[in-house]
Amino acid sequence: MSRLAGKIALVTGGSRGIGAATALRLAREGADVALTYVNAADKAQEVVKSIEDLGRRGLALQADSADPAAVADSVARAAAELGGLDILVNNAGIFPYGPFQDVTLEEIDRTLAVHVRAVFVATQAAVAHMTDGGRVINIGSCWATRVPVPEVTLYSMSKSALIGFTKGLAHDLAPQRITVNIVDPGPTVTDMNPDGTAEAEEERRRTAAKVLGAASDTAGAVAFLAGPDAAWITGTSLAVDGGYTA
């Protein structure tokens, strides 16, 4: 497949899970791909090697999404080293979990910094390098619109902010023919969310399909939105959740 031949992408939080699957899928579609990571340098380099094995250029950049300067710098470095930027996938995330009464100001600040401020800053920086036909794709969550369990209020709040960001930005960037969309994954098996646990089984039962998602499911949706067939899709939330929010 070469629907993204000649394109350059940046995937934040691309060293594992959905981010890694997305980086590899974009490379398979023909794009050169940069990715950011915080601590997992070895995993990030493994993804880069896999990208290069596909015949594409790969680049791993250390950047903590809680640091706005690091976020902006990672975009600038990706564009400089790969020669531009066409696709931004705002994927980096954390998972705050616990009783509402125990949430600290530090947890609130870091969660909003990673899930909201970093997305805003990265997009501002990326758009400066994009020409007509650019793509901004945000990774949200099924818990932005349906919250069937306690103790995820902060996480859900932060992910729901991305819906408003996506819809507003679609209008702001339409004159430049840059589309902005959000993909909301459902329960997905990753190293941070393994199958076979009681929690995973409970989430499986909540889906209409009674099947947990794979990281490749979300990656496929991102690749579609990044490609030419999605040129008239903007401001849209795409649920990839096996019917979790149906």
C-alpha positions in Angstrom: 0.0 0.0 0.0 1.3 3.5 -0.8 -1.6 5.8 -0.1 0.7 8.0 2.0 3.8 7.8 -0.3 5.8 11.0 0.1 4.1 12.0 3.4 5.8 12.7 6.7 4.1 11.9 10.0 4.7 12.5 13.7 3.1 10.2 16.2 3.4 11.3 19.8 3.8 8.5 22.3 4.8 6.1 19.5 7.0 3.7 21.3 4.4 1.1 22.3 0.7 0.2 22.2 -1.6 2.2 19.9 1.1 4.7 19.1 3.6 2.1 17.9 0.9 0.3 15.9 -0.1 3.6 14.3 3.5 4.5 13.5 4.1 1.2 11.8 0.8 1.3 9.9 1.5 4.8 8.5 5.0 3.5 7.4 3.3 0.5 5.7 1.1 3.0 3.8 4.2 4.8 2.6 4.9 7.6 5.1 8.2 8.5 6.8 7.4 8.5 10.5 8.8 10.3 13.6 7.7 9.3 17.0 8.1 10.7 20.5 8.7 8.7 23.7 9.4 9.6 27.4 11.4 6.8 28.9 11.2 3.7 26.7 14.2 4.5 24.4 14.8 0.8 23.6 11.2 0.3 22.5 11.2 3.5 20.5 14.3 2.4 18.6 12.7 -1.0 17.9 9.8 0.8 16.3 12.2 2.9 14.3 14.0 -0.2 13.1 10.7 -1.7 12.0 9.9 1.5 10.1 13.2 1.4 8.4 12.8 -2.3 7.5 9.7 -1.2 5.6 11.9 1.0 3.5 10.8 4.3 5.2 12.6 6.8 7.3 12.1 6.6 11.0 13.0 9.0 13.8 12.7 8.6 17.6 12.6 11.8 19.7 12.6 12.0 23.5 10.0 14.4 24.7 7.8 14.5 27.8 4.4 15.7 26.7 3.9 17.4 30.1 6.7 19.8 29.0 5.4 22.3 26.4 8.8 23.3 25.3 9.8 19.7 24.7 6.6 19.1 22.7 7.2 22.1 20.4 10.8 21.2 20.0 9.9 17.6 19.0 7.7 18.9 16.2 10.4 21.3 15.0 13.0 18.5 15.0 10.7 16.1 13.2 10.0 18.6 10.5 13.7 19.6 10.2 15.1 16.1 10.1 12.5 14.5 7.8 11.9 17.6 5.6 8.4 18.7 6.5 5.3 17.5 8.2 2.0 16.4 6.7 0.4 14.3 9.5 0.2 14.8 13.2 -1.2 12.0 15.4 -1.7 13.3 19.0 -1.5 9.9 20.8 0.6 10.4 23.9 -1.3 9.7 27.1 -1.4 8.6 30.7 -4.0 6.9 32.8 -4.8 8.5 36.1 -7.0 6.2 38.1 -8.4 6.3 41.7 -11.0 7.7 44.0 -12.2 11.2 43.1 -11.5 12.5 46.6 -7.9 11.3 46.4 -7.0 13.1 43.2 -4.2 15.6 43.8 -3.6 19.0 42.1 -0.4 17.5 40.7 -2.3 14.7 39.1 -4.8 17.1 37.6 -2.1 19.4 36.3 -0.1 16.5 34.7 -3.1 14.9 33.1 -4.4 18.1 31.6 -0.8 18.9 30.5 -0.4 15.6 28.6 -3.9 15.1 27.3 -4.9 18.7 26.5 -2.1 21.3 26.6 0.4 19.1 24.7 -2.2 18.4 22.0 -2.8 22.2 21.6 0.9 23.0 21.6 1.9 20.2 19.2 -0.8 21.1 16.8 0.1 24.8 16.8 3.7 23.9 16.0 2.8 21.2 13.4 0.3 23.4 11.4 3.1 25.9 10.7 4.8 23.2 8.7 1.7 21.8 6.9 0.6 22.7 3.5 -2.8 22.1 1.9 -4.1 18.6 2.7 -2.5 18.3 6.1 -4.0 16.0 8.7 -4.4 16.3 12.5 -5.7 13.2 14.2 -6.3 13.1 17.9 -6.6 9.9 19.9 -9.4 10.2 22.4 -11.2 7.5 24.3 -14.6 5.7 24.5 -14.7 7.0 28.1 -15.0 10.6 26.8 -18.7 9.9 26.0 -19.6 6.8 28.1 -18.2 6.3 31.7 -19.7 3.1 33.1 -17.2 2.8 36.0 -16.0 4.9 38.9 -12.5 6.3 39.5 -11.8 7.5 36.0 -13.3 11.0 36.2 -10.1 12.9 35.6 -9.1 10.7 32.7 -12.6 11.0 31.1 -12.7 14.8 31.6 -9.3 15.2 29.9 -10.2 13.1 26.9 -13.6 14.7 26.5 -11.8 18.1 26.0 -10.3 16.7 22.8 -13.7 16.5 21.2 -14.3 20.2 21.6 -10.7 20.9 20.4 -11.3 18.7 17.3 -14.6 20.3 16.3 -13.3 23.9 16.9 -10.0 23.3 15.1 -11.8 21.8 12.1 -13.2 25.2 11.4 -10.0 27.1 12.1 -7.9 25.0 9.7 -10.5 24.4 6.9 -9.3 27.3 4.9 -5.9 25.6 4.7 -7.5 22.3 3.7 -6.2 20.7 6.8 -8.6 18.2 8.3 -8.9 17.5 12.1 -10.5 14.4 13.4 -10.5 12.3 16.6 -10.5 8.5 17.0 -12.0 7.2 20.2 -10.7 3.7 20.9 -12.7 1.3 23.0 -11.1 -1.4 25.3 -7.9 -2.3 23.5 -5.4 -4.9 24.4 -1.9 -3.4 24.9 1.0 -4.1 27.3 -0.6 -1.5 29.7 -4.0 -3.2 29.3 -3.4 -6.9 29.0 -6.1 -9.5 28.1 -7.0 -12.2 30.6 -7.7 -10.0 33.6 -11.0 -9.5 35.4 -11.0 -5.9 34.3 -10.5 -6.9 30.7 -13.3 -9.4 30.8 -15.6 -6.9 32.3 -14.8 -4.4 29.5 -15.2 -7.2 26.9 -18.8 -7.7 28.1 -19.6 -4.0 27.7 -18.9 -4.1 23.9 -21.5 -5.1 21.5 -19.0 -7.3 19.7 -18.0 -9.0 22.9 -14.4 -8.7 21.6 -11.6 -6.5 22.8 -9.9 -4.4 20.3 -6.3 -4.6 19.0 -4.0 -1.7 18.6 -4.0 -2.3 14.9 -7.8 -1.6 14.8 -7.2 2.0 15.9 -4.1 2.3 13.7 -6.2 1.3 10.7 -8.7 4.1 11.4 -5.9 6.6 11.8 -4.4 5.5 8.5 -7.7 6.0 6.7 -8.2 9.5 8.1 -4.6 10.4 7.1 -5.2 9.2 3.5 -6.8 10.8 0.4 -10.1 9.0 0.8 -10.8 11.1 4.0 -10.2 14.5 2.4 -13.8 15.6 3.1 -14.0 14.3 6.6 -13.2 16.8 9.3 -14.5 17.7 12.8 -15.6 14.1 13.3 -15.3 11.6 16.2 -14.8 8.1 15.0 -15.5 5.4 17.5 -13.3 2.3 17.1 -14.8 0.4 20.0 -16.7 -2.8 19.0 -19.9 -1.1 19.9 -18.9 0.0 23.4 -20.7 3.3 23.0 -23.5 2.0 20.8 
